[in-house]
Amino acid sequence: MGYRLITGGISHESNTFSNSPTTLEDFQRQTYNLGDEILERNIGRGIIGGFMEIGATRGVELLPTIQASTTPKGPVTREAFDHMMNELLTRTESFKDVDGAILSLHGAMVVEGIDDAEGYILRELRRILGSGKPIVSVLDLHANMTKEMIDNSDCLVGYDTYPHVDQMERGREAMRIILDILDGELKPTTALAKPPIIPPLQGYVTFRANGGSKLVAKAHEMEKNPRVINVSTFGSFPFADNPITGLGLLVNTNNDRALAEKLARELAEYAWEIKDEFLVKLVEPGFAVNVALQAPGGTFILADVADTGAGGTAGDGTVVLKALLDSGARDAAVAQIADEEAVDECIKAGVGSTVTLKVGGKHDRFHGDPVEVTGIVRCISDGTYIRKGPQSPGAEERMGPTVVLEIGGRHGIDLMLTSYRAHPSDLQHFRSVGIEPTDKRILVLKSAAHYRAAFAPIATEIFEVDAPGICHPYLERFTWKRLRRPIWPLDKMEEMPDDYLVVK
């Protein structure tokens, strides 16, 4: 008979600069599976799909609790968190003869009154399961690692890619690790290095040469050592203003404390040596638009990186749209502006109607002012589609009621307006509303990096544009109150302090 393992997870990436708290309704509107729904809806995909695939070969019985996740936004309300924790812990306590737990968490969830939500979750599970039963979890590459996380788990496994295209692979790896622990073949020993570095998201895109991709490559070299279980380089989620935010370099060895500490120090020293390679340079939106319009052909992507819904922003920034309008752009498509009020007006008018309305800039003061546009309502959709690209294929995306507003005629600007904050990281984002992205001269994508997996192959050139938003890579533009200081690049630091290592 195989092992019996608790599974599930509560996952969120929380932007503390957002003025919109994340509620239970937010989770329930996106991914909120209880009990057997978790297994039914993850077959063949994602982290839990990886658990299931490897577990099936060993007769593992997965005991499902709760799987809850939603688009990043502000910190999770305590009411929502307590409700989900009650589901997780009550269901865990209901199972008998449990051998351990294998989870899918994020690593950058902030809850009202709790900076380190994952540490809290792992501690509570450890309290129920006791010290003799292994707990293993997969974490997002953007986790903000803590001592409490590693103290209350046996092994933590981070993504290797950004855009994240290896979730299922990491799920398989985590299941293999926990089975080897249960079989007595592994006894993980962990070292965590937290050098005082807070990389911008774009400095950790592993699809191109930069500080992040170099750290991942070095980690893979270290993993060739047979005494190393795995090495994860957590780039951190920089938009959480709390003391735990920053680069986290995690080494798990097989009962070799000295080696774990040695390799973690090597990684930290290497990160400090190459830290300038985390920095990025943006271009002005008007410049990018003009380059695209003057080119003889091709598809040019303008990535509105500071207003990415996948980082917790309002998703209603207007600066890049205004640049298109001011330049008289043609053959352009914008994904997207989140504006439920504008969507409702377009739906009331109906397909084929001409409307004049103000869009965007309504949520906060960080993403530009509302812009008046006149266009024809060309499409009304429920905003639901199935992903077909390299990231999370088969997953359902929900943009809420969505319209396409055609500005300036058939070859003008196709503006997508969504009711929910959405994230254009799959070509179906456009195709689901009748827009063929490869036919466009300009694609505006509100995304920090995930768009690259699907859109880079069709792009003639990509411009990361300098527009306002609470995911801006120039971190000095933010007002920091609780972040540990000094920290690079916000502070000038000649040498790295030596108090950055945590060993378990």
Number of C-alpha atoms within 10 A of each C-alpha: 7 13 17 19 26 24 27 26 25 24 24 27 28 27 29 22 21 24 15 17 19 27 18 21 11 19 22 13 13 16 19 19 21 17 17 13 14 22 21 11 13 17 14 17 20 24 28 29 22 24 30 24 19 18 21 13 9 13 13 19 18 22 21 23 25 25 26 23 22 21 24 25 27 26 28 28 16 18 13 18 19 13 11 21 19 13 16 25 16 12 17 22 13 8 14 9 8 17 18 22 25 27 26 25 26 23 28 31 28 26 24 16 11 14 21 23 25 29 22 16 20 22 18 16 22 20 11 11 19 12 12 9 18 22 26 25 27 26 27 27 25 25 27 30 28 20 16 16 22 23 17 22 23 22 28 25 26 26 24 26 18 24 22 18 19 19 25 21 17 23 30 22 19 27 27 16 24 26 21 13 20 15 10 9 12 17 20 24 23 30 26 28 26 25 24 25 25 24 27 25 25 22 23 30 23 21 15 13 13 20 25 30 22 19 24 22 14 16 22 15 11 18 18 11 11 10 17 20 24 26 29 24 30 28 31 27 28 27 27 26 20 18 15 21 28 29 25 30 28 31 33 30 26 19 16 15 17 13 19 27 23 12 23 28 22 15 24 25 15 15 23 17 13 14 19 15 17 24 17 16 12 16 13 14 22 17 13 22 26 15 12 22 19 8 12 7 11 17 22 26 29 25 27 30 27 27 28 30 25 25 28 29 30 28 31 29 33 23 23 26 24 19 18 23 17 11 14 14 21 21 19 26 31 23 25 32 28 28 24 19 16 22 25 17 13 28 17 10 14 17 16 14 14 16 17 13 14 15 23 27 22 20 20 17 11 20 23 20 19 18 17 11 18 14 22 22 23 21 19 20 17 15 20 17 19 16 19 16 17 15 20 20 15 16 16 13 18 21 21 20 18 28 27 29 28 24 23 18 12 12 15 19 26 28 23 24 32 29 21 20 26 26 24 23 27 23 19 21 27 21 12 16 20 14 18 14 21 15 13 21 24 27 25 23 26 31 27 27 25 21 20 22 18 19 21 14 8 15 18 14 15 16 22 23 24 22 22 20 25 24 28 26 24 17 17 11 11 15 10 16 10 12 17 14 12 13 16 19 19 16 12 9 12 7 8 16 10 8 10 15 18 17 18 15
